[in-house]
């Protein structure tokens, strides 16, 4: 059994230092093994220009936000997954970093870039990876990656117990869709979304839907946050449920897969 938490925040655009300290204050003295923070939690979402996105992006590792998270993880004993804009040379990615008490663990770059993000970020070029933290195997996907079922399935096939899902959701379907992702893969998912609105581009007001949640392999919502408030929550996850892929006495979710038939157009 592990304790997994999430923060649901309303960041002030561009106020990185303020957003970092506010996230830590919102968490207060809660205890968890794993903490998931939203996508672009340190900067806000709606960039007005490529130059602005570049100025608010950081190397991973080596940037100030990763350093802040590493210090926090070391002080608290938690593994932390958080979304931020990454800069590698002249290329920008919508990324997530995973850190722990011993330091930097790894990163993931969002594979499926949504809407106006395509003006600033390149599609991720890192493979879907499961990070073994010792207490759990954690996969990462970012926001719109939820819309593609191959994402969660790839992580589950690599042995993920928990999918950490930093997000800035504006589409209303994700909270319910993540129930399906958990059912069809028998994994836990912890979605950390944000709330509030941003209107930094003409005619493009974004209202973020909140509803951060933890869902178990049976599709049960363990915790779901509100649609409009900053919140912090912790849920107990029994990882044995994710490691048992049996549906009943005769069916196993992965052993019963018919890879011989999963081909477009019939014959391979």
C-alpha positions as CSV (number, residue, x, y, z in Angstrom):
1,X,0.0,0.0,0.0
2,X,1.3,3.4,-0.9
3,X,0.1,7.0,-0.5
4,X,-0.3,9.0,-3.7
5,X,-1.2,12.7,-3.7
6,X,-2.0,15.4,-6.2
7,X,-2.2,19.1,-6.2
8,X,-4.9,21.1,-8.1
9,X,-3.6,24.6,-8.6
10,X,-4.4,27.9,-10.3
11,X,-1.0,29.3,-11.3
12,X,-0.4,33.0,-12.1
13,X,1.0,33.1,-15.6
14,X,4.7,33.7,-15.7
15,X,5.2,34.0,-11.9
16,X,7.4,31.0,-11.6
17,X,8.9,31.6,-8.1
18,X,5.4,32.5,-6.8
19,X,3.9,29.4,-8.3
20,X,6.6,27.1,-6.9
21,X,6.2,28.4,-3.4
22,X,2.5,28.4,-3.6
23,X,2.4,24.7,-4.6
24,X,4.5,23.8,-1.6
25,X,2.3,25.9,0.7
26,X,-0.9,24.3,-0.7
27,X,0.6,20.8,0.0
28,X,1.3,21.9,3.6
29,X,2.6,19.1,5.8
30,X,0.7,16.2,4.1
31,X,2.6,12.9,3.7
32,X,2.7,10.8,0.6
33,X,5.1,8.5,-1.3
34,X,4.1,10.0,-4.6
35,X,3.0,13.5,-5.4
36,X,1.7,14.6,-8.9
37,X,1.6,18.2,-9.9
38,X,-0.2,19.7,-13.0
39,X,1.1,20.3,-16.5
40,X,3.1,23.5,-16.8
41,X,2.4,24.1,-13.1
42,X,5.2,26.6,-12.7
43,X,4.4,28.9,-15.6
44,X,0.8,28.7,-16.7
45,X,-0.4,27.5,-20.0
46,X,-1.3,30.0,-22.7
47,X,1.9,31.4,-24.2
48,X,1.5,34.5,-26.5
49,X,4.7,34.0,-28.5
50,X,7.5,31.6,-29.1
51,X,9.9,34.0,-27.4
52,X,7.7,34.0,-24.3
53,X,7.6,30.2,-24.3
54,X,11.3,30.0,-24.7
55,X,12.0,32.5,-21.9
56,X,9.8,30.5,-19.6
57,X,11.3,27.1,-20.5
58,X,14.1,25.4,-18.7
59,X,16.6,22.6,-19.2
60,X,15.7,19.3,-17.5
61,X,17.6,18.6,-15.4
62,X,19.6,21.7,-14.5
63,X,16.8,24.3,-14.4
64,X,15.6,26.1,-11.4
65,X,12.2,24.3,-11.2
66,X,13.8,20.8,-11.3
67,X,16.2,22.0,-8.6
68,X,13.3,23.2,-6.5
69,X,11.5,19.9,-6.9
70,X,14.6,17.9,-6.1
71,X,15.0,19.9,-2.8
72,X,11.4,19.3,-2.0
73,X,11.6,15.6,-2.7
74,X,14.7,15.3,-0.6
75,X,13.2,17.2,2.4
76,X,9.9,15.3,2.2
77,X,11.0,11.8,1.1
78,X,8.5,11.9,-1.8
79,X,8.8,11.0,-5.4
80,X,7.4,14.1,-7.3
81,X,6.1,14.2,-10.9
82,X,5.5,17.7,-12.3
83,X,4.9,19.3,-15.7
84,X,7.0,22.2,-17.1
85,X,8.2,23.6,-20.3
86,X,11.6,22.2,-21.3
87,X,14.2,23.8,-23.5
88,X,16.9,21.7,-25.2
89,X,19.0,23.9,-27.4
90,X,16.5,25.8,-29.6
91,X,13.8,23.1,-29.2
92,X,10.9,23.4,-26.7
93,X,9.0,20.5,-25.3
94,X,6.0,20.2,-23.0
95,X,7.6,17.9,-20.5
96,X,7.3,16.3,-17.1
97,X,10.1,15.6,-14.7
98,X,10.2,12.8,-12.0
99,X,12.5,13.3,-9.0
100,X,12.9,11.6,-5.7
101,X,14.7,11.8,-2.4
102,X,18.0,10.8,-4.1
103,X,17.6,13.4,-6.9
104,X,16.7,13.4,-10.5
105,X,15.1,10.2,-11.9
106,X,14.0,11.0,-15.4
107,X,11.7,12.9,-17.7
108,X,9.0,12.5,-20.3
109,X,8.0,14.7,-23.2
110,X,4.4,15.0,-24.2
111,X,3.8,12.9,-27.3
112,X,0.5,14.3,-28.5
113,X,0.6,18.1,-28.7
114,X,-2.8,19.9,-28.3
115,X,-4.2,22.8,-30.3
116,X,-2.1,26.1,-29.9
117,X,0.7,24.2,-28.2
118,X,1.8,23.2,-31.7
119,X,3.0,26.7,-32.2
120,X,5.6,26.4,-29.4
121,X,6.3,22.8,-28.6
122,X,7.7,19.9,-30.6
123,X,6.1,16.5,-30.2
124,X,8.0,14.4,-27.7
125,X,10.8,12.3,-28.9
126,X,11.3,10.1,-25.8
127,X,9.8,6.6,-25.6
128,X,7.0,5.9,-23.1
129,X,9.0,4.8,-20.1
130,X,8.1,3.3,-16.7
131,X,10.3,4.5,-13.8
132,X,11.0,2.0,-11.0
133,X,11.1,4.1,-7.8
134,X,11.5,1.1,-5.5
135,X,8.1,1.3,-4.0
136,X,6.2,1.5,-7.3
137,X,6.6,1.5,-11.1
138,X,5.4,4.8,-12.4
139,X,4.6,5.7,-16.0
140,X,4.0,9.3,-17.1
141,X,1.6,10.8,-19.7
142,X,0.8,14.4,-20.1
143,X,-2.7,15.9,-20.6
144,X,-3.9,15.2,-24.2
145,X,-1.9,11.9,-24.2
146,X,-5.1,10.6,-22.5
147,X,-7.0,10.8,-25.8
148,X,-4.9,8.0,-27.3
149,X,-5.4,4.6,-25.7
150,X,-2.1,3.3,-26.9
151,X,-0.4,5.6,-24.4
152,X,-1.8,3.9,-21.3
153,X,-1.6,0.5,-22.8
154,X,2.1,0.9,-23.7
155,X,2.9,2.0,-20.1
156,X,0.8,-0.9,-18.6
157,X,2.6,-3.5,-20.8
158,X,5.9,-2.2,-19.4
159,X,4.6,-3.0,-15.9
160,X,3.4,0.4,-14.7
161,X,1.5,0.3,-11.4
162,X,0.5,3.9,-11.5
163,X,0.2,6.4,-14.3
164,X,1.1,9.9,-13.3
165,X,-0.9,12.3,-15.4
166,X,0.0,16.0,-15.2
167,X,-2.7,17.9,-17.1
168,X,-4.2,21.3,-18.0
169,X,-7.6,20.0,-19.1
170,X,-10.1,22.0,-21.1
171,X,-11.9,19.1,-22.7
172,X,-14.7,17.7,-20.5
173,X,-14.3,14.0,-21.3
174,X,-11.0,13.2,-19.7
175,X,-12.1,12.5,-16.1
176,X,-14.5,9.8,-17.3
177,X,-12.1,8.5,-20.0
178,X,-9.4,7.9,-17.4
179,X,-11.8,5.5,-15.7
180,X,-11.7,3.5,-18.9
181,X,-7.9,3.7,-19.2
182,X,-7.6,2.2,-15.8
183,X,-10.2,-0.5,-16.4
184,X,-8.7,-1.6,-19.8
185,X,-5.2,-1.8,-18.3
186,X,-5.8,-2.6,-14.6
187,X,-3.6,0.3,-13.5
188,X,-4.0,3.2,-11.1
189,X,-4.0,6.7,-12.5
190,X,-3.4,10.0,-10.7
191,X,-4.4,13.0,-12.7
192,X,-3.3,16.4,-11.4
193,X,-5.2,19.1,-13.3
194,X,-5.5,22.9,-12.8
195,X,-8.4,25.3,-12.3
196,X,-9.1,28.9,-13.4
197,X,-9.1,30.6,-16.7
198,X,-6.5,32.2,-19.1
199,X,-7.3,34.7,-21.8
200,X,-4.0,35.7,-23.2
201,X,-4.8,35.2,-26.9
202,X,-7.5,37.0,-28.8
203,X,-10.7,35.0,-28.9
204,X,-9.2,32.1,-27.0
205,X,-10.5,32.0,-23.5
206,X,-9.4,28.8,-21.8
207,X,-11.4,27.5,-18.8
208,X,-9.7,24.6,-17.1
209,X,-12.0,21.9,-15.7
210,X,-10.3,20.8,-12.5
211,X,-11.6,17.4,-11.4
212,X,-8.1,16.1,-10.6
213,X,-8.5,12.5,-9.4
214,X,-7.1,9.2,-8.4
215,X,-8.7,6.1,-10.0
216,X,-8.1,2.4,-9.2
217,X,-7.7,-0.6,-11.6
218,X,-11.4,-1.4,-11.1
219,X,-12.4,2.0,-12.4
220,X,-13.3,3.3,-8.9
221,X,-12.8,7.0,-8.3
222,X,-10.9,7.1,-5.1
223,X,-10.8,10.9,-4.9
224,X,-12.1,13.5,-7.3
225,X,-11.5,17.2,-6.7
226,X,-13.8,20.1,-7.5
227,X,-14.1,21.9,-10.8
228,X,-13.1,25.3,-9.5
229,X,-11.0,25.2,-6.4
230,X,-7.3,24.7,-5.5
231,X,-7.1,21.5,-3.6
232,X,-4.6,18.9,-2.2
233,X,-5.5,15.3,-1.7
234,X,-3.9,11.9,-0.8
235,X,-5.3,8.4,-1.7
236,X,-4.1,5.0,-0.6
237,X,-3.2,2.7,-3.5
238,X,-3.0,-1.1,-3.1
239,X,-0.5,-1.9,-5.8
240,X,-1.4,-5.6,-5.7
241,X,-4.6,-4.7,-7.5
242,X,-2.5,-3.3,-10.4
243,X,-0.2,-6.2,-10.5
244,X,-3.0,-8.7,-10.8
245,X,-4.3,-8.7,-14.4
246,X,-6.9,-11.4,-13.8
247,X,-10.5,-10.4,-14.5
248,X,-12.0,-13.6,-13.2
249,X,-11.0,-17.2,-12.8
250,X,-10.8,-17.8,-16.5
251,X,-9.6,-14.4,-18.0
252,X,-6.4,-12.5,-17.7
253,X,-6.4,-9.0,-19.3
254,X,-3.0,-9.3,-20.9
255,X,-2.7,-13.1,-21.4
256,X,-6.0,-13.0,-23.3
257,X,-4.8,-10.3,-25.8
258,X,-5.1,-11.5,-29.4
259,X,-2.1,-9.9,-30.9
260,X,-2.4,-12.2,-33.9
261,X,-5.7,-10.4,-34.8
262,X,-4.8,-6.8,-33.9
263,X,-3.9,-5.8,-37.4
264,X,-5.4,-3.1,-39.7
265,X,-6.8,-4.6,-42.8
266,X,-7.0,-8.2,-41.6
267,X,-3.9,-10.1,-42.6
268,X,-0.6,-8.9,-41.5
